[in-house]
Amino acid sequence: MDRMAMNLHPRLFSFGYGFSAAALGRRLAARGFAIAGTCRHEEKAARLRAEGIDCFIFGDHPLADPASALAGTTHLLLSVPPGADGDPVLAMHAADIARIAPQLEWMGYLSTTGVYGDRSGGWVDESTPLAPGTRRGRRRLEAEAAWRAFATRTGAPLHIFRLAGIYGPGRNPLRGILDGTARRIVKPGQVFSRIHVDDIAAVLEASIDRPRPGAAYNVCDDAPAPPQDVVAYAAELLGRPPPPEIPFDKAELTPMARSFYADSKRVSNRLIRDELGVTLKYPTYREGLKALLAYP
């Protein structure tokens, strides 16, 4: 007898209930999924619980009662970045997840297109060899490999999603223009791929509906573009002058921000379209920023 015939609800559990996980949670809750996840601080946990999300504290320490937290989980999303010591979810809860692996219908790991490294503006797809050039990219590749090994060992239905630069409500160049923090940093030949958070959720939902364990997908829009062009377009939408251009070699950047400029590539999204049947709601940053204009 299947789960629906038994009147049992599917349950999504997200290690790291952040920007992307919350977008997926909203979509699945509308379909009758129970939604659960983790965050690092009790204040946010209380807010999420008030919204009907079963939230648990995880971060510096493991889940207090992992068996109870994970009970009934049918779909597992892994959205916690690796650190210097590897993936913290695997480090603290590999055995707990292995115990629920037989009941999982889908498991997703959110990675990054940084695993492809620098391609001098060239195109990459899922068949491109992985050659990260930054520490952040190397950690992600190591985490991907570790989760693949875990899936092989346990039979967990793992899917990997390599996300491009994420933007959405409250996290986009419009907000930077409005609060005065936007900068137009120019590095000749530099292009990035991007993805609206709602389209990330659409891709994850499509994978849940059409699972293919072992698959990896690039999650990005149709229009890789120089970052300074996106900032200028945001300013144009707001009717404001664009920030002045700053040469990359003169820009004051944190090590994390500078690492984003280490890679230049165009990322193909053909597989999410051809295999998962996804039609992006925001195929370029232009549609995405226009939609955000009322609520940046």
C-alpha positions as CSV (number, residue, x, y, z in Angstrom):
1,M,0.0,0.0,0.0
2,D,1.5,3.4,-0.9
3,R,1.9,6.3,1.4
4,M,-1.0,8.3,0.2
5,A,-3.4,5.3,0.4
6,M,-2.2,5.0,4.0
7,N,-3.0,8.7,4.6
8,L,0.6,9.5,5.4
9,H,2.0,12.9,4.4
10,P,5.4,13.3,2.8
11,R,7.9,15.2,4.9
12,L,10.8,17.4,3.7
13,F,13.6,17.9,6.2
14,S,16.3,20.5,5.3
15,F,19.6,20.6,7.0
16,G,20.0,24.4,6.7
17,Y,16.6,26.0,6.3
18,G,17.9,29.1,4.6
19,F,17.0,31.1,1.5
20,S,16.8,28.3,-1.1
21,A,15.4,25.7,1.3
22,A,12.6,28.0,2.4
23,A,11.6,28.7,-1.2
24,L,11.2,24.9,-1.7
25,G,9.5,24.5,1.6
26,R,6.8,27.0,0.6
27,R,6.1,25.1,-2.6
28,L,5.9,21.7,-1.0
29,A,3.8,22.9,1.9
30,A,1.2,23.9,-0.6
31,R,1.1,20.3,-1.8
32,G,0.6,18.9,1.6
33,F,4.2,18.1,2.7
34,A,5.1,18.5,6.3
35,I,8.1,20.8,6.4
36,A,11.0,20.5,8.9
37,G,14.6,21.8,9.0
38,T,17.4,23.2,11.0
39,C,18.9,26.7,11.8
40,R,21.6,27.8,14.1
41,H,19.8,30.1,16.5
42,E,16.8,29.7,18.7
43,E,15.3,33.1,17.7
44,K,15.0,32.1,14.1
45,A,13.8,28.6,15.1
46,A,11.0,30.1,17.1
47,R,9.9,32.3,14.2
48,L,9.9,29.3,11.8
49,R,7.9,27.2,14.3
50,A,5.3,30.0,14.4
51,E,5.1,29.6,10.6
52,G,4.3,25.9,11.0
53,I,7.9,24.6,10.3
54,D,9.3,22.0,12.6
55,C,12.6,23.6,13.3
56,F,15.7,22.2,15.2
57,I,19.0,23.7,16.2
58,F,22.0,22.4,14.3
59,G,25.4,24.0,13.6
60,D,28.2,24.0,16.1
61,H,26.6,21.0,17.8
62,P,24.6,18.0,16.4
63,L,20.9,17.7,16.7
64,A,19.8,17.1,20.3
65,D,17.6,14.1,19.3
66,P,18.3,13.2,15.7
67,A,16.0,10.1,15.7
68,S,13.0,12.3,16.7
69,A,14.0,15.1,14.4
70,L,14.3,12.9,11.3
71,A,11.4,10.6,12.0
72,G,9.0,10.4,9.1
73,T,11.3,12.1,6.7
74,T,10.7,11.1,3.0
75,H,12.6,13.9,1.3
76,L,16.0,15.2,2.6
77,L,17.6,18.5,1.5
78,L,21.3,19.2,2.4
79,S,21.9,22.9,2.3
80,V,24.8,23.4,4.8
81,P,28.1,24.5,3.3
82,P,31.2,22.5,4.0
83,G,33.9,23.9,6.3
84,A,37.6,23.3,6.7
85,D,36.9,20.0,8.3
86,G,34.5,18.8,5.6
87,D,30.7,18.5,5.5
88,P,29.3,19.0,9.0
89,V,26.1,17.1,8.3
90,L,28.0,14.0,7.3
91,A,30.4,14.5,10.2
92,M,27.7,14.6,12.8
93,H,24.8,12.7,11.4
94,A,25.9,10.2,8.7
95,A,24.8,7.3,10.9
96,D,21.4,8.9,11.6
97,I,20.8,9.6,7.9
98,A,21.9,6.0,7.0
99,R,19.2,4.7,9.3
100,I,16.5,6.5,7.4
101,A,18.0,6.0,3.9
102,P,15.6,3.1,3.1
103,Q,12.6,5.3,3.6
104,L,13.9,8.3,1.6
105,E,12.3,8.9,-1.8
106,W,14.6,11.7,-2.7
107,M,17.7,13.4,-1.3
108,G,19.2,16.6,-2.7
109,Y,22.6,18.3,-2.1
110,L,23.0,22.0,-2.9
111,S,26.5,22.5,-4.4
112,T,27.9,25.3,-6.6
113,T,29.0,25.8,-10.2
114,G,32.3,26.8,-8.6
115,V,33.3,23.1,-8.9
116,Y,33.9,23.7,-12.6
117,G,36.6,26.2,-11.9
118,D,37.7,29.0,-14.3
119,R,36.9,28.5,-18.0
120,S,37.9,32.0,-19.2
121,G,34.3,32.7,-20.2
122,G,33.7,29.4,-21.9
123,W,30.7,27.1,-21.6
124,V,30.3,24.2,-19.1
125,D,27.7,21.5,-18.7
126,E,27.3,18.6,-16.4
127,S,29.7,16.5,-18.5
128,T,32.6,19.1,-18.1
129,P,35.4,17.8,-15.9
130,L,35.4,19.3,-12.4
131,A,38.4,21.4,-11.7
132,P,37.8,24.0,-9.0
133,G,40.4,26.6,-8.6
134,T,39.3,28.2,-5.3
135,R,39.3,26.8,-1.8
136,R,35.6,27.2,-1.7
137,G,35.2,25.2,-4.9
138,R,37.5,22.5,-3.7
139,R,35.6,22.1,-0.5
140,R,32.3,21.7,-2.4
141,L,33.8,19.1,-4.7
142,E,35.1,17.2,-1.7
143,A,31.6,17.4,-0.2
144,E,30.0,16.2,-3.4
145,A,32.3,13.2,-3.5
146,A,31.7,12.4,0.2
147,W,27.9,12.4,-0.3
148,R,28.2,10.3,-3.4
149,A,30.2,7.8,-1.4
150,F,27.6,7.9,1.3
151,A,24.8,7.3,-1.3
152,T,26.7,4.3,-2.8
153,R,27.2,2.8,0.7
154,T,23.6,3.3,1.9
155,G,21.4,3.4,-1.2
156,A,20.3,6.9,-0.4
157,P,18.7,8.5,-3.5
158,L,21.2,11.4,-3.9
159,H,20.8,14.2,-6.5
160,I,23.3,17.1,-6.8
161,F,22.4,20.6,-7.7
162,R,25.1,23.0,-8.8
163,L,23.8,26.5,-8.1
164,A,24.9,29.6,-9.9
165,G,24.8,33.0,-8.1
166,I,21.5,33.2,-6.2
167,Y,19.3,36.3,-6.0
168,G,15.8,37.0,-4.9
169,P,13.7,39.1,-2.5
170,G,16.1,41.1,-0.2
171,R,19.1,39.7,-1.9
172,N,19.7,41.4,-5.3
173,P,21.3,44.4,-7.0
174,L,18.2,46.5,-6.6
175,R,18.7,46.3,-2.8
176,G,22.3,47.3,-3.2
177,I,21.4,50.4,-5.3
178,L,18.7,51.4,-2.7
179,D,21.0,51.0,0.3
180,G,24.1,52.5,-1.4
181,T,26.2,49.3,-1.2
182,A,26.2,48.4,-4.9
183,R,29.5,48.6,-6.8
184,R,30.2,48.1,-10.5
185,I,33.5,46.2,-10.4
186,V,34.9,45.5,-13.8
187,K,37.2,42.7,-14.6
188,P,37.6,42.4,-18.4
189,G,36.1,39.2,-19.8
190,Q,34.3,38.3,-16.5
191,V,30.9,36.6,-16.8
192,F,28.8,35.0,-14.1
193,S,25.7,32.8,-14.3
194,R,22.8,33.5,-12.0
195,I,19.5,32.0,-10.8
196,H,16.4,33.4,-9.0
197,V,15.6,31.6,-5.8
198,D,12.1,30.7,-7.0
199,D,13.6,29.0,-10.0
200,I,15.9,27.0,-7.7
201,A,12.8,25.8,-5.9
202,A,11.1,24.9,-9.2
203,V,14.1,22.8,-10.3
204,L,14.2,20.9,-6.9
205,E,10.4,20.3,-7.1
206,A,10.7,19.0,-10.6
207,S,13.5,16.6,-9.5
208,I,11.3,15.4,-6.6
209,D,8.6,14.6,-9.1
210,R,11.0,12.9,-11.5
211,P,13.8,11.5,-9.4
212,R,17.0,10.1,-11.0
213,P,19.3,9.1,-8.2
214,G,23.0,9.8,-9.0
215,A,22.1,12.8,-11.2
216,A,23.8,16.2,-11.1
217,Y,22.2,19.3,-12.5
218,N,23.4,22.8,-13.2
219,V,20.8,25.3,-11.9
220,C,21.2,28.6,-13.7
221,D,19.4,31.0,-16.0
222,D,19.8,31.5,-19.7
223,A,21.9,34.7,-19.7
224,P,25.4,34.6,-18.2
225,A,26.5,38.3,-18.0
226,P,29.2,40.6,-16.6
227,P,28.3,41.7,-13.1
228,Q,28.6,45.4,-13.9
229,D,25.9,45.1,-16.5
230,V,23.5,43.6,-14.0
231,V,24.1,46.4,-11.5
232,A,23.7,49.0,-14.2
233,Y,20.4,47.5,-15.2
234,A,19.2,47.5,-11.6
235,A,20.0,51.2,-11.4
236,E,18.1,51.9,-14.7
237,L,15.0,50.1,-13.3
238,L,15.1,52.3,-10.3
239,G,15.7,55.5,-12.3
240,R,19.0,56.1,-10.6
241,P,22.5,56.7,-12.0
242,P,24.6,53.6,-12.0
243,P,27.6,53.5,-9.5
244,P,30.9,54.4,-11.1
245,E,32.9,51.5,-12.6
246,I,35.8,50.3,-10.4
247,P,38.6,48.3,-12.0
248,F,38.9,44.9,-10.4
249,D,42.6,45.4,-9.5
250,K,41.7,48.6,-7.6
251,A,38.6,47.2,-5.8
252,E,38.7,46.6,-2.1
253,L,37.2,43.1,-1.7
254,T,36.9,40.5,1.1
255,P,38.7,37.2,0.3
256,M,35.2,35.7,-0.1
257,A,34.1,38.4,-2.6
258,R,37.4,38.2,-4.5
259,S,37.0,34.4,-4.8
260,F,33.9,34.9,-6.9
261,Y,35.9,36.8,-9.5
262,A,38.5,34.0,-9.7
263,D,36.2,32.0,-12.0
264,S,34.7,33.2,-15.3
265,K,32.4,30.8,-17.2
266,R,29.0,30.4,-18.9
267,V,26.9,27.6,-17.4
268,S,24.5,25.5,-19.5
269,N,21.1,24.7,-18.1
270,R,20.0,22.4,-20.9
271,L,19.7,19.4,-18.7
272,I,17.1,20.9,-16.3
273,R,15.0,21.9,-19.3
274,D,15.4,18.7,-21.3
275,E,15.2,16.1,-18.5
276,L,13.2,17.8,-15.8
277,G,10.9,19.8,-18.1
278,V,11.6,23.1,-16.2
279,T,10.6,26.4,-17.8
280,L,12.3,29.1,-15.9
281,K,10.0,31.8,-14.6
282,Y,13.0,34.2,-14.8
283,P,15.1,33.2,-17.8
284,T,17.4,36.2,-17.4
285,Y,18.3,38.7,-14.7
286,R,16.1,41.3,-16.5
287,E,12.8,39.4,-15.8
288,G,14.0,38.6,-12.3
289,L,14.9,42.2,-11.4
290,K,11.7,43.6,-13.0
291,A,9.7,41.2,-10.8
292,L,11.5,42.3,-7.7
293,L,11.1,46.0,-8.3
294,A,8.0,46.3,-6.2
295,Y,9.5,44.3,-3.3
296,P,13.2,44.4,-3.6
